[in-house]
Amino acid sequence: MASSTMAGFGSLAVDENRPPTRQSSGKICKVCGDEIGHKEDGALFVACHVCGFPVCRPCYEYERSEGTQCCPQCNTRYKRLKGSPRVAGDEEDNSDQDDSDDEFQTKNRKDDSDRQHENGDYNNQQWHPNGQAFSVAGSTAGKDFEGDKEIYGSAEWKERVEKWKVRQEKRGLMSNDDGGNDQAEEDDYLMAEARQPLWRKVPIPSSLINPYRIVIVLRFIILVFFLRFRILTPAYDAYPLWLISVICEVWFAFSWILDQFPKWLPITRETYLDRLSLRFEREGEPNQLGSVDVFVSTVDPLKEPPIITANTVLSILAVDYPVEKVTCYVSDDGASMLLFDTLSETAEFARRWVPFCKKHNVEPRAPEFYFSEKIDYLKDKVHPSFVKERRAMKREYEEFKVRINALVAKAQKKPEEGWVMQDGTPWPGNITRDHPGMIQVYLGSAGALDVDGKELPRLVYVSREKRPGYQHHKKAGAENALVRVSAVLSNAPFILNLDCDHYINNSKALREAMCFLMDPQFGKKLCYVQFPQRFDGIDRHDRYANRNVVFFDINMLGLDGLQGPVYVGTGCVFNRQALYGYDPPVSEKRPKMTCDCWPSWCCCCCGGSRKKSKKKGEKKGLLGGLLYTKKKKMMGKNYVRKGSAPVFDLEEIEEGLEGYEELEKSSLMSQKNFEKRFGQSPVFIASTLMENGGLPEGTNTTSLIKEAIHVISCGYEEKTEWGKEIGWIYGSVTEDILTGFKMHCRGWKSVYCVPKRPAFKGSAPINLSDRLHQVLRWALGSVEIFLSRHCPLWYGYGGKLKRLERLAYINTIVYPFTSIPLLAYCTIPAVCLLTGKFIIPTLSNFTSVWFLALFLSIIATGVLELRWSGVSIQDWWRNEQFWVIGGVSAHLFAVFQGLLKVLAGVDTNFTVTSKAADDAEFGELYLFKWTTLLIPPTTLIILNMVGVVAGVSDAINNGYGSWGPLFGKLFFAFWVILHLYPFLKGLMGRQNRTPTIVVLWSILLASIFSLVWVRIDPFLPKQKGPVLKPCGVEC
């Protein structure tokens, strides 16, 4: 094994061949990277006369016609320049602008722009008096794309070019001359297409979002008046119940504000993958797409089936991305030989599976899910050998599954002497909590090739060292170990992390993320691109809201309009520099403009103040931004690190200053401070200085292997900032929330990418008990964050976290505490029915209006939210139901467990024991597993049912006058029962039977509350005044 490791590792060296840096005498456009060019009179083109931000004319035209019409730096509206077409909002008094040449183009601007929005094309042209047209400026020339038409089929290519030509002719920018040069036309089209943005923001239509915002404001006003009425009109005959209900309602109002207002600015985004290819995959040049390291984490292969992990790995190896730029790292935190052997089999099967996927372009590229799809797999497949090869591949996959299942069966019983590898040596991980670090490299350029003789992506098995007495920090610690190993072995600038049960469902998922991360300006400020989670194997009705549709399709879109979505733990592509704790690059602020009419001494004063503030800004702490402080210290000069020439950073590099790094490193931070921050690994520290990835020069296989083993040792993180400021943050079982929160506090932005075909799919627990335990773990992590120093209520106020983004993070850590008022509020209807009391006094006609208005505003908010988001009413209702179910069970236990763990140091675990289940489809849905979490909601159901019976019987015995007050109590009781109905179905199961232990516990608790019924005497009529008895005398 060791020899194969050494041999296979040679494939991990990253190609350092890059295209030469652009040398130009002119200024460079800060948007697209091209030369700015000159005007007709020979003067340099200036788009913004306020700040002078360098923008070329085509980008200026595009921004005016399709963008915000404002300067990217100072946000000043662009003025119309000579020769530019008019757009809506142009000042009419620009009499000095000659627009006689633009009338024809302006005439049909509205129709053309609408057509461009529909087709996703933004091919703005500039009209010249001589009738010649040139395409929108960009980062490439037409000659660079002579071979790019091979990306499409010949028919599709011709159709695209013809559509483009028709658009140009309609706009008067191209003569309809059949004798023209077809090749030149194709080059013009490619130039125009490649220079367009890689993505665009698609705001929600105002007709959908504006009514929604109005209703939110109205609901907030109604809520204020409603709470005022509830506080000022107590129910004196049921004062304790009234007080409890008012406290609960105030908390619910606070919780609603935290949840609602971060959804004020929802947006969607769309990407253009063809433009990404045209810009970064040029014919005859090295591929300039950024490399990606993919992390797959697993702990126990007996609980996480190896065949599922194998499918995830296969989908990664078959992804539609350059093979030399993809490396898959699998973290085995259980040091299992079963997973090690599984990956060996997976690497062998990948040699046949990957070329099959790429040859026939199949989706998804996880074989288990591809072969189980119930679709017409012959659709759009025209290759004559497809059917034959598919049958052969399916047969080979079945044989692969048999081998994996044999390994699983063998692993069920561990030998007394421990596991032994094929070469006879003992398996190093026989003791799970006490073993050395292990690394095994499969495939890659120096490893096995596929059956067609082509290179495969690299696959690396990693098991970090574990020793007794060390804190290993579970998943967060494993991810940080992968960050260091990948930095030493491949050092890709981007990192995708996946759970072992989340496979790549869309082979172009990495390209979708690159459209944002490789954006020349926006990409530098992105810490990660988060994809929504989609799931397989969930029942059609989604009884327990496993899909989380409301969160992923409503809340996350709202956050995307702020500072970005929260990190949800999987399906996320990171910027490696953001994980290192660096600050995002800060845009250079333009100097303050001075006017010639002011005296010179005034300008000097202004200049002096600018210098003073400049010096003050240079004193930024090392913790805040080691990487970008370097740029700030070299005022006005845009340098980059050696060995990291920008693939998508189109800034001009000054000549003759290639060796500045050594001096800067020594002056910026000493080696001792580097080691204190990142640990004692020179190779890893050198990798952190390479913003665009790549391996340091002069490294060899042996040294990198030793260094990789060193950085995953259990004592490496001691006295460093790993888990505190760097990598995945420790301190909570939901390390994903903490990690994303720290990045946003530093000023990073994130993006929510929702491609039409889901990027990733995973599995979710559809069983009631498993689902509640999953929610319990999430809620427990939120409670831990709430009780830590990283609580959003008080952490990071000196940073760059936006206010509404902070509200969203506060909501993520406060929501478990809603369980306490929710439990009390769900108990109040039953108590009111049993005692005859009510929390609301007799209503007048005026006060009843507030109740009606609040009820209608709640309905209107929900309806309008579904309208702009496209979420179905069934998904919305399932989410509401499980909010109550989880709130009175898992969230409640999480609060007390978190308080015990943080304050008293008591770690309480709730175990799950299972019974037999059916083997039919969705059999696990009906599987019952006893857990303590089931007691509170079951008690609430029984209590409210008893209350309904008691209330109705009381009304029957007391006559017509008792029915009026009863309706309000019954409404609240049925509200509780209706929300808990899926839970009741889960208890009954398919056989409609409930275990005795659940009934006994619930009846016991319900009886305690029901003892107050003794005071009611429901079966005797209640009389008021003196008791009259017959005297026996006829009157």
Disulfide bonds with the S-S distance in Angstrom:
none
